[in-house]
């Protein structure tokens, strides 16, 4: 299973509905995640740029994308999804980055474009 961080912001009418009828949302989100063979690890409301954050695991990117598309299709507000890497995976990526001869230069490394 691959872990993903899912962040969302509610649209103003959704916030209004939550204030008018306060209710717990994680069970609803868990049902959605599980419909795509995922597992909800944690679910939080948040302050800042996003109103909530969840960590969920899915078998692959397609299942995660389908879940997020299904949520968005209902009129959900802004959603951002990030794939999470274990520390072992991140260290292996660092090793590969060091070992591969790539020759990449940033755009500022060129005298002219073209």
N, C-alpha and C positions, 0 to 999 in steps of 0.2 A: 504494500500500500504506500502511496506517495502522499506526504503531508502538504497541505495548502493553507495559506492564511487568506481568509475572505473578510474583506472590510466593506461596510455599506453605510450609506447615509439615507435616511428616510426623506421622502418628499414631504412638503408641508402638510398635505392632507393626511398622510400617514401618521405624522406626529400628532395632529389634531385628534385622530381616531384613538391613538394610544392614551392621550390625556383624558379624553371623554370616557373611555372604557379601558382602564389599565388592565393589562394582562401579560402573562408570561409568554415569551416568544420562542424560547429554545426548543420546546417540544414540536412546534410547527416546523422549525428549521431542520430539526433532527429527521422528521418524516421525509422532508424533501431530499436531504442528503442520502438517507437510506434507500430511497427509491432509485438512486443511481449507484447502488452497491457501495456506498461510502459509509464512513463512520464519523460521527461528530465527536471530537475530542474535548473541546471546550467552547463556550459561548459567553460573550460579555457585552454589556452596553459600555460605551466609552465616551469620553469628552474629547474635543478636538475636531480634526478634519472629518472624522467618521463617527457615526452614532453607535456602531457596533463592530465587533471583531470576533471571528470564530476560527478555530483550527479544525480542519476536517481532513480525513484521509480518503483517497479514492484509488481504485485500481490502476488508473491511467489518466492522462491529460484529457482524453475524449470524454470520460465519465464526468470529470470535474467541469469541463466546458459545458456539457449538456445540462448539468445541474444549474450552473450559473445562468445559462440561457433560459432555462425554464423559469427561474426566479425573475429574471429581467422581463420575460414575456408577460408576467402578471402585472407589470407596472411598477415593479420595485424601483426604488431610487437609484442613486449612483452605487455601483459595485466595483470593487477592485480585488483581483485575485493574484496571489503570489505563490509560486512554488517554493517550498522550503527545502533546504539541504541539511542533511545531518552533518555533524562536524567531520565525520570520516569522509563523506563525499566532498565536502569543501576542501579538506586537506589534500585529497587526491587531485582535485581540480587545480589547486595551487602547484602541486608537483608537476602536473602536465603542462601548466602554463610556463613553468620554469624550463622544462625539458624540450619544448617544441621550438624549433627555429621558424619564425613566422615573418619577420621583416616588416611588420605593421608599423606605420607612422600615423600620428594624428594629423588632421588637416593643417594644423599650424606648422607641421614639419615639411610642408611643400612650399616652394618658392612661387609657384603658380598652379592654377587648376587647368587641366586640359591636356 
